[in-house]
Amino acid sequence: MNNLEQNDEGNVFAIAYQDSGHFYVKVFDNKGKTLDTLDVSGETSLDYKSTEIVGFEEPLITTVFIPGDNLYVSTYHRI
């Protein structure tokens, strides 16, 4: 299950996900409009070889809003 995060004002949301070894964070507003899709793998120079853990449905990435509407992103790169 991916965790949906929201900023302190409750008008911007973020969800982190992994797609074929590639990490992303999608940021959208309370009307459903996509504001940005962050390419976490590209920004951090991670390759796209992170593999899933069989039987574990989590995406191996998480994000949370921190003060100032900044995003903190944590990934687990597994080969």
C-alpha positions as CSV (number, residue, x, y, z in Angstrom):
1,M,0.0,0.0,0.0
2,N,1.4,3.4,-1.0
3,N,1.0,6.2,1.6
4,L,-0.7,9.4,0.4
5,E,1.0,12.4,2.0
6,Q,-0.5,15.9,2.3
7,N,1.1,19.2,3.1
8,D,0.2,21.2,6.3
9,E,-2.4,23.3,4.4
10,G,-4.1,20.2,3.0
11,N,-4.0,21.4,-0.6
12,V,-1.1,19.5,-2.1
13,F,-0.6,15.7,-2.0
14,A,2.3,13.4,-2.9
15,I,2.5,9.7,-3.5
16,A,5.7,7.7,-4.1
17,Y,5.9,4.7,-6.3
18,Q,8.2,2.4,-8.2
19,D,7.7,1.3,-11.8
20,S,10.1,-1.4,-13.1
21,G,12.9,-0.4,-10.9
22,H,12.4,3.3,-11.5
23,F,11.4,5.5,-8.5
24,Y,9.0,8.4,-8.8
25,V,7.0,10.8,-6.7
26,K,3.8,12.3,-8.1
27,V,2.6,15.6,-6.6
28,F,-0.9,16.9,-7.2
29,D,-3.4,19.4,-5.8
30,N,-6.7,18.9,-4.1
31,K,-8.5,19.1,-7.5
32,G,-6.5,16.2,-8.8
33,K,-4.3,18.2,-11.2
34,T,-0.8,16.8,-11.4
35,L,1.7,19.5,-10.4
36,D,4.8,17.5,-10.9
37,T,6.2,14.0,-11.4
38,L,9.6,13.8,-9.8
39,D,12.0,11.3,-11.3
40,V,13.8,10.3,-8.1
41,S,16.0,7.7,-9.8
42,G,17.3,10.3,-12.3
43,E,17.8,13.0,-9.6
44,T,19.8,10.7,-7.4
45,S,21.7,8.9,-10.2
46,L,20.2,5.5,-9.2
47,D,20.1,2.9,-11.9
48,Y,16.9,1.3,-12.8
49,K,17.8,-2.2,-11.5
50,S,16.1,-2.1,-8.1
51,T,14.2,-5.3,-7.8
52,E,11.1,-6.2,-5.9
53,I,10.9,-8.4,-2.9
54,V,8.8,-11.4,-3.8
55,G,5.6,-11.4,-1.7
56,F,6.1,-7.9,-0.5
57,E,3.9,-5.4,-2.3
58,E,5.4,-2.2,-1.0
59,P,7.2,0.1,-3.6
60,L,10.5,0.5,-1.6
61,I,10.1,4.3,-1.6
62,T,8.4,6.7,0.7
63,T,7.9,10.5,1.0
64,V,6.7,13.0,3.5
65,F,6.2,16.7,3.5
66,I,8.5,18.6,5.9
67,P,8.3,22.3,6.9
68,G,8.2,24.8,4.1
69,D,6.3,22.4,1.8
70,N,9.5,20.5,1.0
71,L,9.4,16.8,0.3
72,Y,11.7,14.3,2.0
73,V,12.1,11.1,-0.1
74,S,13.6,7.8,1.1
75,T,14.3,4.9,-1.2
76,Y,15.7,1.4,-0.8
77,H,17.7,0.4,-3.8
78,R,17.7,-3.4,-4.0
79,I,19.7,-5.4,-6.6
